[in-house]
Amino acid sequence: FDSSQFFVAPFHMACFRGRVKGFKYSALETVARRLGLEMTSGDVGGTGRLLGAVAGAGKHPGIDEDLSQKQIDRMFDLLNRSGGSAWAVAETLSGSNATLYGYTGPRNDTAQIASWLEEYW
């Protein structure tokens, strides 16, 4: 497959209503343009409100308040074994031509891509 077909936007960047520095359009607008769709300001505003509501839906305790350290360790162990860690994803992305929305570092730097994913995941 052609990896340039993929558009990767970490959750917090996908929910961000505005443009990310270095990008002319928001993540949503970028995807719409790649698909040849035209968005109106109502589309952008409505979706921004929806994403904002999902991203900020109420106050929740931090994960360290909700789970014991043992549970957190077990969860991360499971994610790492299942290939869901930021590092595992970054290893795949660093050798690809996928668009990494909001990432401006070197394309072959696995550590920097993993850091970007962890920051905005």
JOZITA-V567187 format. One record per helix or strand of 3 or more residues. SS is the DSSP state (H for helix, E for strand). FROM is the first residue (numbers start at 1). TO is the last residue. If there is no record, write none. Layout:
BEGIN
ss->SS from->FROM to->TO
ss->SS from->FROM to->TO
END
This chain:
BEGIN
ss->H from->3 to->5
ss->H from->11 to->14
ss->H from->27 to->34
ss->H from->41 to->55
ss->H from->63 to->66
ss->H from->69 to->81
ss->H from->86 to->94
ss->H from->110 to->120
END
